[in-house]
Amino acid sequence: MNTERIEILINRALDGELSAGDRRELDDALANNEAARVLMHEYEALDRAAGVAIHADFEASPTSATTPPLHYAQPPRWHGLRTGITAALLAAAAMIVVASLPWGTIFSSNKPQDIVAERSFPPGPRQLPTYQPMQVDYRRPAYQPQQLRGDVYRDVIGIRGDNPNVIIILERETHAARLDPLVGDF
Amino acid sequence: MALSQHTADPDLIRAARDGDRSAVDVLVRRHDPWVRQVAYATIGNRAAVDDIAQNVWTNVWQRLETLSDPQGWRGWLYKLTRNAALDSGRRLARDKRLTLALPEMATESDEQAANPAQHLAATEENQRMLKAIHGLPALYREPFVLRHLRDCSYAEIAETLDLPVATVETRLVRARRLLREALADN
């Protein structure tokens, strides 16, 4: 076996890439060839020292390889922007909810008749459609009826909080989309 | 789509392209160690790794739109990293020609005193080995350093460097042979 072949087998052994056939070939060379044994010892020592040197040098870096640096873990720009966007979205969502929420739909009583009695809508230019509130069981928080009156959908969502005697009701009204053919000389 | 540490890279890339900063955050955390190791393998200078990594991630954020195939992300990231490392190497070489040796030595000494790992890296044997490794041609040094830093198989190194497996093996054999010769000469 020539030196180049022995070198290849030694390299595969060091890299954990030896096949069963390679292993037999290398064992045979090491058993019968003094030069192969010397070469194996030299390459083993070299590889070990190289590994130690590379790791020591790389890990001596101020920000080691294994842990992303702090400025990546908490990128100030991204963090700040993300917080800003989140805050803006929350504010917008809150405004929509508040604007669309008829005051008086948050009740301290669970009785439907009480709810009906206390319902009131804020004054405004648009007249809200009249509903049949008795159809909505506000005691069931997951109850989400949707009614279509004209071109307006009405949704109700009940959210039960920590207090079992209080259910927060969110109502919303959305206009239904319409599909109208537009005819003309285009 | 809710993003997590388990979200696949292509999905993260698509989300990042849609403006989701948290997707970029996950990509950075996931791949930053790898970027640093490739940078170190390319340039062989730990002091430059931080700057290279920062340049790479800035480029990723700016150029993500130009990545045509999210499946090819890893190869794209490798090219960005390698180019950034080579640019950094050229800058360092230029700066070194303009810098006196004395201040550089003083800085190294301060670093070594401040960190035990740096002290280990500074031992005579390690320095001799590192000098020999850094003296290898880049095409041999890169797979050799990656092999030691990441304990990669030939197939994994081949994938990272976009080379045939047989080429990786040949380069590792030659890297060790050149190292052995260089150390024997010293």
Chai-1 contact restraints between the chains, C-beta under 6 A:
chainA,res_idxA,chainB,res_idxB,connection_type,confidence,min_distance_angstrom,max_distance_angstrom,comment,restraint_id
A,E7,B,V173,contact,1.0,0.0,6.0,A-B,restraint_1
A,I8,B,V173,contact,1.0,0.0,6.0,A-B,restraint_2
A,N11,B,L172,contact,1.0,0.0,6.0,A-B,restraint_3
A,N11,B,V173,contact,1.0,0.0,6.0,A-B,restraint_4
A,E17,B,Y154,contact,1.0,0.0,6.0,A-B,restraint_5
A,L46,B,R180,contact,1.0,0.0,6.0,A-B,restraint_6
A,A49,B,M129,contact,1.0,0.0,6.0,A-B,restraint_7
A,A50,B,M129,contact,1.0,0.0,6.0,A-B,restraint_8
A,G51,B,H148,contact,1.0,0.0,6.0,A-B,restraint_9
A,A53,B,N126,contact,1.0,0.0,6.0,A-B,restraint_10
A,A53,B,M129,contact,1.0,0.0,6.0,A-B,restraint_11
A,A53,B,L130,contact,1.0,0.0,6.0,A-B,restraint_12
A,I54,B,V145,contact,1.0,0.0,6.0,A-B,restraint_13
A,I54,B,H148,contact,1.0,0.0,6.0,A-B,restraint_14
A,A56,B,L120,contact,1.0,0.0,6.0,A-B,restraint_15
A,A56,B,A121,contact,1.0,0.0,6.0,A-B,restraint_16
A,A56,B,N126,contact,1.0,0.0,6.0,A-B,restraint_17
A,D57,B,R46,contact,1.0,0.0,6.0,A-B,restraint_18
A,D57,B,A121,contact,1.0,0.0,6.0,A-B,restraint_19
A,D57,B,L130,contact,1.0,0.0,6.0,A-B,restraint_20
A,F58,B,Y40,contact,1.0,0.0,6.0,A-B,restraint_21
A,F58,B,R46,contact,1.0,0.0,6.0,A-B,restraint_22
A,E59,B,A117,contact,1.0,0.0,6.0,A-B,restraint_23
A,A60,B,A117,contact,1.0,0.0,6.0,A-B,restraint_24
A,A60,B,Q118,contact,1.0,0.0,6.0,A-B,restraint_25
A,A60,B,A121,contact,1.0,0.0,6.0,A-B,restraint_26
A,S61,B,R46,contact,1.0,0.0,6.0,A-B,restraint_27
A,S61,B,V49,contact,1.0,0.0,6.0,A-B,restraint_28
A,T63,B,D50,contact,1.0,0.0,6.0,A-B,restraint_29
A,A65,B,P33,contact,1.0,0.0,6.0,A-B,restraint_30
A,A65,B,R36,contact,1.0,0.0,6.0,A-B,restraint_31
A,A65,B,Q37,contact,1.0,0.0,6.0,A-B,restraint_32
A,P68,B,R29,contact,1.0,0.0,6.0,A-B,restraint_33
A,P68,B,D32,contact,1.0,0.0,6.0,A-B,restraint_34
A,Y72,B,V28,contact,1.0,0.0,6.0,A-B,restraint_35
A,Y72,B,D32,contact,1.0,0.0,6.0,A-B,restraint_36
A,W78,B,R21,contact,1.0,0.0,6.0,A-B,restraint_37
A,R82,B,R21,contact,1.0,0.0,6.0,A-B,restraint_38
